Amino acid sequence: MNYRIVCFGLCTVLAMPPAVAESAVSIDVPKGGWNAPGDKKNSFTQQVTYPAASVNTPPGQAETALIRGRIAAHAKSGGQPATLVVNGVAMPLRIEQDGSFERPYSFSPGSNSVEVRDPDSLDVSRVQFLHNGKEQAAAGLRVVLSWDSDNTDLDLHVIAPDGGHGWYGNRVLENGGALDVDVTTGYGPEIFAMPAPLKGRYLVYVNYYGGGYSDDDPAQELTTARVTVITQEGTVNEKQESITVPLREPGELTLIRSFVYP
């Protein structure tokens, strides 16, 4: 507690409120307020060749389709990921050695929120903004895959009612569905989205492609996948469902969720 002495004939000691420490987490983009896309670099998908090294941001990516910032003194975390929360969906977030983080993200038109939590101090930075994507359709269906281990490759597979199969080898479907990136280095997220979902049954699979363990520590082979299915995102009818499934063996293909839309 700090004190200040004020004298008006008699001296009075006034207690000063403690200083508020600056958060260790900063989000540079997206920015709060009203965000209007100024170009066409908001594309949901990006060109990658398999195997991809990591989540790479395409040159010229619009800041209205990007999450970027920094966590100060991140080295203390011992390589632990931060937590990214987008519109209520939590997922691990890879942090680079210098404390920076960056990944493309296709936000739906309307109100959006982004939150990043430091794994060390539990400091939090939040941004609330209105995305004015007039030329962009909202995601009627969004499937988000993330997982809890580093240097691990899990792949999201979504099969639509018309038989369309979205995965890293077929990332843009004729029915309008698209997979954003292929993450091979751990944590994810990989995101499949459709602006106008077909009516019928959808199947969501996760393939444990490999990685995540070594001869020195074979216990690291276990990884836990988290799949969140979001329908009618950004509307009063929005629904979210999250499923957590442990995966124990590379090469394992697991049916995570079967559901009927709408």
C-alpha positions as CSV (number, residue, x, y, z in Angstrom):
1,M,0.0,0.0,0.0
2,N,1.3,3.5,-0.9
3,Y,0.6,6.5,1.2
4,R,0.5,10.3,0.5
5,I,0.9,13.0,3.1
6,V,-1.4,16.0,2.6
7,C,-0.9,19.0,4.9
8,F,-3.5,21.7,5.5
9,G,-2.3,23.0,8.8
10,L,-2.8,19.4,10.1
11,C,-1.2,16.6,8.3
12,T,-3.4,13.7,7.0
13,V,-2.1,10.5,5.7
14,L,-4.1,9.2,2.7
15,A,-3.9,5.7,1.4
16,M,-3.3,5.4,-2.3
17,P,-4.8,2.5,-4.3
18,P,-2.2,-0.1,-5.4
19,A,-0.9,0.3,-9.0
20,V,-2.5,-2.0,-11.5
21,A,0.1,-4.2,-13.2
22,E,0.1,-4.1,-17.0
23,S,-1.1,-7.4,-18.5
24,A,1.6,-9.6,-20.0
25,V,-0.7,-10.4,-22.9
26,S,-1.3,-8.1,-25.9
27,I,-3.5,-8.6,-28.9
28,D,-2.5,-6.4,-31.9
29,V,-5.2,-7.7,-34.2
30,P,-8.1,-8.0,-34.5
31,K,-8.8,-4.5,-33.2
32,G,-11.8,-3.6,-31.1
33,G,-14.7,-1.7,-32.5
34,W,-16.1,-1.8,-36.0
35,N,-13.9,-3.8,-38.4
36,A,-14.8,-3.5,-42.1
37,P,-12.8,-5.6,-44.6
38,G,-10.9,-3.3,-46.9
39,D,-9.8,-5.9,-49.5
40,K,-10.4,-9.5,-50.5
41,K,-7.5,-11.0,-48.5
42,N,-10.0,-12.4,-45.9
43,S,-10.0,-15.8,-47.6
44,F,-10.9,-18.7,-45.3
45,T,-8.5,-21.2,-47.0
46,Q,-4.9,-20.9,-47.9
47,Q,-2.6,-22.9,-50.2
48,V,-0.4,-25.4,-48.4
49,T,1.5,-28.4,-49.5
50,Y,1.5,-31.6,-47.4
51,P,3.2,-32.0,-45.0
52,A,2.9,-28.4,-43.9
53,A,5.4,-27.2,-41.4
54,S,3.1,-25.1,-39.3
55,V,0.3,-22.5,-39.5
56,N,1.7,-20.0,-41.9
57,T,0.0,-16.7,-42.5
58,P,-0.4,-15.9,-46.3
59,P,1.3,-12.7,-47.5
60,G,-1.1,-9.8,-47.4
61,Q,-3.6,-11.5,-45.1
62,A,-6.2,-8.9,-44.0
63,E,-6.0,-7.9,-40.3
64,T,-9.8,-8.5,-40.2
65,A,-9.1,-12.3,-40.7
66,L,-6.1,-12.6,-38.4
67,I,-5.2,-13.1,-34.8
68,R,-1.8,-11.7,-33.8
69,G,-0.1,-10.5,-30.6
70,R,2.5,-11.3,-28.0
71,I,2.9,-12.6,-24.5
72,A,5.8,-11.0,-22.6
73,A,8.3,-13.2,-20.8
74,H,6.7,-16.3,-22.3
75,A,9.9,-18.3,-21.8
76,K,8.9,-19.0,-18.2
77,S,6.0,-21.3,-19.4
78,G,8.4,-24.0,-20.4
79,G,6.8,-24.2,-23.9
80,Q,3.3,-24.5,-22.7
81,P,0.6,-23.2,-25.1
82,A,-1.5,-20.2,-24.2
83,T,-5.3,-20.5,-24.4
84,L,-7.2,-18.9,-27.2
85,V,-10.9,-18.3,-26.9
86,V,-12.9,-17.2,-30.0
87,N,-16.6,-16.6,-29.5
88,G,-16.6,-18.9,-26.5
89,V,-14.7,-21.8,-28.1
90,A,-11.4,-22.5,-26.2
91,M,-8.4,-24.0,-27.8
92,P,-4.6,-24.2,-27.2
93,L,-2.5,-21.5,-28.9
94,R,1.1,-22.0,-30.0
95,I,3.5,-19.3,-28.7
96,E,6.8,-18.8,-30.5
97,Q,10.1,-18.4,-28.6
98,D,9.9,-14.6,-28.7
99,G,6.4,-14.7,-27.2
100,S,4.6,-13.9,-30.4
101,F,1.5,-15.6,-31.8
102,E,-0.2,-15.4,-35.1
103,R,-2.7,-17.4,-37.1
104,P,-5.4,-16.7,-39.8
105,Y,-9.0,-16.9,-38.6
106,S,-12.2,-16.4,-40.6
107,F,-14.6,-14.4,-38.4
108,S,-18.3,-14.5,-39.1
109,P,-20.1,-11.2,-39.8
110,G,-21.5,-9.6,-36.6
111,S,-20.2,-9.5,-33.1
112,N,-17.0,-11.5,-32.3
113,S,-14.7,-11.8,-29.3
114,V,-11.1,-12.9,-29.0
115,E,-9.4,-13.8,-25.7
116,V,-5.8,-14.9,-25.0
117,R,-4.7,-16.3,-21.6
118,D,-1.1,-16.5,-20.5
119,P,-0.3,-20.0,-19.2
120,D,2.1,-18.5,-16.5
121,S,0.5,-15.5,-15.0
122,L,-3.1,-16.3,-16.1
123,D,-3.2,-12.7,-17.4
124,V,-5.9,-12.2,-20.0
125,S,-6.3,-9.9,-23.0
126,R,-9.7,-9.5,-24.6
127,V,-11.0,-7.8,-27.8
128,Q,-14.6,-7.4,-28.7
129,F,-15.5,-6.2,-32.2
130,L,-18.1,-6.0,-34.8
131,H,-17.1,-7.6,-38.1
132,N,-18.8,-5.9,-41.0
133,G,-18.2,-8.6,-43.6
134,K,-20.9,-7.6,-46.2
135,E,-19.4,-9.8,-48.8
136,Q,-18.8,-12.7,-46.5
137,A,-21.4,-15.2,-45.4
138,A,-21.7,-16.4,-41.8
139,A,-20.6,-19.9,-41.0
140,G,-23.9,-21.9,-40.8
141,L,-21.7,-24.8,-39.7
142,R,-18.2,-24.6,-38.2
143,V,-16.2,-27.6,-36.8
144,V,-13.1,-26.8,-34.8
145,L,-10.5,-29.4,-33.9
146,S,-7.7,-28.7,-31.4
147,W,-5.5,-31.0,-29.3
148,D,-3.3,-30.9,-26.2
149,S,0.1,-32.1,-27.4
150,D,3.0,-30.4,-29.2
151,N,4.8,-31.9,-32.3
152,T,1.7,-33.9,-33.0
153,D,-0.3,-34.2,-36.2
154,L,-4.1,-34.7,-36.0
155,D,-6.2,-34.3,-39.1
156,L,-9.9,-33.2,-39.2
157,H,-12.2,-35.1,-41.7
158,V,-15.8,-34.0,-42.3
159,I,-18.1,-35.9,-44.6
160,A,-21.2,-33.9,-45.8
161,P,-24.6,-35.4,-46.7
162,D,-23.8,-35.3,-50.4
163,G,-20.7,-37.4,-49.8
164,G,-18.3,-34.4,-50.0
165,H,-15.2,-35.2,-47.9
166,G,-13.3,-32.2,-46.5
167,W,-9.7,-33.0,-45.3
168,Y,-6.2,-31.8,-45.9
169,G,-6.1,-33.5,-49.3
170,N,-9.4,-31.9,-50.4
171,R,-9.8,-28.7,-48.6
172,V,-12.3,-26.9,-50.7
173,L,-15.6,-28.7,-51.6
174,E,-18.1,-28.0,-54.4
175,N,-20.9,-27.7,-51.7
176,G,-19.2,-24.6,-50.3
177,G,-17.4,-26.3,-47.3
178,A,-13.7,-25.5,-46.7
179,L,-10.9,-26.6,-44.4
180,D,-8.7,-23.6,-43.4
181,V,-5.2,-25.0,-42.7
182,D,-3.4,-28.3,-42.1
183,V,-1.6,-28.1,-38.8
184,T,1.1,-30.7,-38.3
185,T,3.1,-29.4,-35.4
186,G,0.6,-29.7,-32.5
187,Y,-2.4,-28.0,-30.8
188,G,-4.3,-26.9,-34.0
189,P,-6.9,-25.6,-34.5
190,E,-8.0,-27.0,-37.8
191,I,-11.4,-25.5,-38.8
192,F,-14.0,-26.7,-41.3
193,A,-16.8,-24.3,-42.2
194,M,-19.8,-24.1,-44.5
195,P,-21.8,-20.9,-45.1
196,A,-24.9,-22.7,-46.3
197,P,-24.9,-26.2,-44.8
198,L,-26.7,-29.0,-46.7
199,K,-29.5,-30.7,-44.8
200,G,-28.8,-34.2,-43.7
201,R,-26.2,-36.2,-41.8
202,Y,-22.6,-35.2,-41.2
203,L,-19.8,-37.4,-39.9
204,V,-16.8,-35.9,-38.1
205,Y,-13.6,-38.0,-37.9
206,V,-10.2,-37.3,-36.4
207,N,-7.1,-39.1,-37.7
208,Y,-4.1,-39.4,-35.4
209,Y,-1.6,-39.1,-38.2
210,G,1.5,-39.3,-35.9
211,G,4.1,-37.7,-33.7
212,G,3.8,-36.5,-30.2
213,Y,6.1,-39.0,-28.6
214,S,9.7,-40.2,-28.5
215,D,11.8,-43.2,-27.4
216,D,12.7,-41.3,-24.2
217,D,9.1,-40.6,-23.3
218,P,6.7,-43.0,-25.0
219,A,3.9,-41.8,-22.6
220,Q,3.7,-38.7,-24.8
221,E,2.0,-40.9,-27.4
222,L,-1.4,-40.1,-25.8
223,T,-3.0,-37.0,-27.0
224,T,-6.5,-35.6,-26.3
225,A,-8.6,-34.2,-29.2
226,R,-11.3,-31.6,-28.6
227,V,-13.9,-31.1,-31.4
228,T,-16.5,-28.3,-31.2
229,V,-19.5,-28.3,-33.6
230,I,-21.1,-24.8,-34.0
231,T,-24.3,-24.3,-35.9
232,Q,-25.9,-20.9,-36.9
233,E,-22.9,-19.0,-35.5
234,G,-23.5,-15.4,-34.5
235,T,-27.3,-15.8,-34.5
236,V,-29.9,-16.2,-31.7
237,N,-30.1,-19.8,-32.7
238,E,-26.4,-20.5,-32.3
239,K,-25.6,-23.9,-30.7
240,Q,-22.2,-25.3,-29.6
241,E,-21.3,-28.8,-28.6
242,S,-17.8,-29.9,-27.6
243,I,-16.5,-33.5,-27.5
244,T,-13.2,-34.5,-25.9
245,V,-11.7,-37.8,-27.0
246,P,-8.3,-39.4,-26.0
247,L,-6.3,-40.8,-28.9
248,R,-3.7,-43.4,-28.0
249,E,-2.2,-44.8,-31.3
250,P,-0.8,-43.0,-34.4
251,G,-2.8,-44.2,-37.4
252,E,-6.0,-44.3,-35.4
253,L,-9.1,-42.9,-37.3
254,T,-11.9,-42.1,-34.8
255,L,-15.5,-41.2,-35.5
256,I,-16.0,-38.2,-33.1
257,R,-19.5,-37.1,-34.0
258,S,-22.5,-38.0,-36.2
259,F,-25.2,-35.4,-36.4
260,V,-28.1,-34.2,-38.6
261,Y,-28.4,-30.6,-39.8
262,P,-30.4,-28.6,-39.2
